[in-house]
Amino acid sequence: MKALFAGSFHPPTKGHIDIILRGAKMFDEVVVAVMINSQKRYVIPAEARVEMLEACLKGAKNVRVVYSGGLTSELARQEGCEVLLRGVRDYADFEYELRQAEINKTLTGVESLFLPCDPALGAVASSIVMDIAGHGGDISAFVPPEIHSKILTYIGKGV
């Protein structure tokens, strides 16, 4: 069985990687999709986010990273994924994800599986990471070491 884990990954965080690797233990394949959210402004191009995820996941044999500008549910159908894998940090995430799951199920029949995040990573959100980095703060606790310097380079705080 295949699962799709989609997000903007701006930037990828340790929380994202944790959900992906845990999902990879449950499914034959996890397709990780870098998507575009029209409500967000991006500093890191989609191609770079794909490369960052590939660098973080290079040891995972059953994980593949793709890019899509379309609907998540449609991409799941195109990729042959029966499940949308979603990480949830708190009740607000769950409420949002539940609404999305209902819409995706109506559109294409694809099911959603909610995986609670590791409690140690519950406060980690890409937007918070970008804010901290943009103000010169240390993001090393929140992002994989493989991509730390790349993130800083994109926001103009690079080494």
HUPEFEN-V894988 format. One record per backbone hydrogen bond with DSSP energy under -0.5 kcal/mol. CO is the residue of the C=O (numbers start at 1). NH is the residue of the N-H. If there is no record, write none. Layout:
BEGIN
{{CO:NH} {CO:NH}}
END
This chain:
BEGIN
{{1:28} {1:29} {2:82} {2:83} {3:31} {4:6} {4:85} {5:33} {7:35} {9:11} {9:12} {11:10} {13:17} {14:18} {15:19} {16:20} {17:21} {18:22} {19:23} {20:24} {21:25} {22:25} {22:26} {23:26} {23:27} {29:3} {29:31} {30:32} {30:64} {31:5} {31:33} {32:34} {32:66} {33:7} {33:35} {34:68} {35:37} {36:38} {37:40} {43:45} {45:49} {46:50} {47:51} {48:52} {49:53} {50:54} {51:55} {52:56} {53:57} {55:58} {57:60} {59:61} {60:63} {62:30} {64:32} {66:34} {68:36} {71:75} {72:76} {73:77} {74:78} {75:79} {76:80} {76:81} {77:80} {82:111} {83:4} {83:85} {84:113} {86:115} {88:117} {90:94} {91:95} {92:96} {93:97} {94:98} {95:99} {96:100} {97:101} {98:102} {99:103} {100:104} {101:105} {102:106} {103:107} {104:108} {104:109} {104:110} {105:109} {111:84} {113:86} {113:115} {114:116} {115:88} {118:121} {119:122} {121:124} {123:125} {125:129} {126:130} {127:131} {128:132} {129:133} {130:134} {131:135} {132:135} {132:137} {133:136} {137:139} {139:142} {139:143} {142:14} {144:147} {144:148} {147:151} {148:152} {149:153} {150:154} {151:155} {152:157} {152:158} {153:156}}
END
